Amino acid sequence: MADFISTLNSVEKFNANNYGSWSKKMQYYFLSQELWDIIGGSDTTPPTDVEAAKIWKVKAGKAIFVLSITIEDEFLQRIKNAKTPKEV
């Protein structure tokens, strides 16, 4: 858990001026954590199978949490109603 937090703390939070570098760093992070498919890949919507949906929701929760702590607070209002990581 400490590695997770220290990694995320080293990423500059998204602001109005750094989308390019922030988004590339986040993509690499999500790829390393096997979460990219639910954000920008082939698995962006929850599956209909109950068991698969449970697994997807856990992964989605992790991704949304990471996204929420790596953006400036002023952007939180824009994502608060998002249902999927792709929406965020």
N, C-alpha and C positions, 0 to 999 in steps of 0.2 A: 504494500500500500504506500509506503514511503516513496518508492521509486515513481509510482503513478503521480503522486502529488508534486514531487520535485520536477518531474518532466513537464507537467502542465504549468507549474509556476515559472518555468523558463520560457514559455511561449508568451510573446507579447500579445496582450489582449487586442481583439479586433476593435478598430475604431474607424472613423470615416476616411482615414488616409492609408491604411495598410492592408486592404483586402487581399491583394495578390500574394504577399508573403505569408499572411496569416492562413489563408485558405490552403496553400500548398503544404504548410507545416501540419495543418489539421488533417489533410488528406493522408499524409504519410503516417501520422499518428493513428488514424482510424484503420489504415491498412495494416499497421503493425499489431493492432488489437483485434483484428478480424471483424471489424465493425463497418467497413466501407460499403459492403453490399447493401446495408439497410439505409445508407445515406445517399450514395450516388451510384449504386450498382443495380443488380437485378432483383433485389429483395426489399424494395422500398415501401411496400404495403404489407400489412399484417396478413399472415396466412389464415386460411379458413379452418384448418385442422387445429383442434383444441390444444394438443400438446405442442405442436410447432408454434402456435400463437403465444403460448406461455414463454417459450425460449426467445421468440422474437421480441416480446415485450421487455424482457430483461435486457437484451442487447440494446433495444431502443432507449430504455431508461438510462443506460450507461452513456450512450451517445448524446442524448439530450442534456444530461448532466454536464458532460465535458464541454459541449457547446455553450451551455449557460455560464460556466465559470471562465470561459476564455473570450468573453465579449465584455465590452464596457457596460456598466449598469444602465446607461441610457438606452441601450438596445433591448434590454430585457422585456420592456413593455411590448415590443414588436413581436416577440416569440412566445409570449405567455399562453396563448391559446392554441399553439401548434399541437397537433396530435401525433405527428411522426417526425423523426429526425430530418427527413427530407424537407418537410415544411419549415423546420427551424432554419 
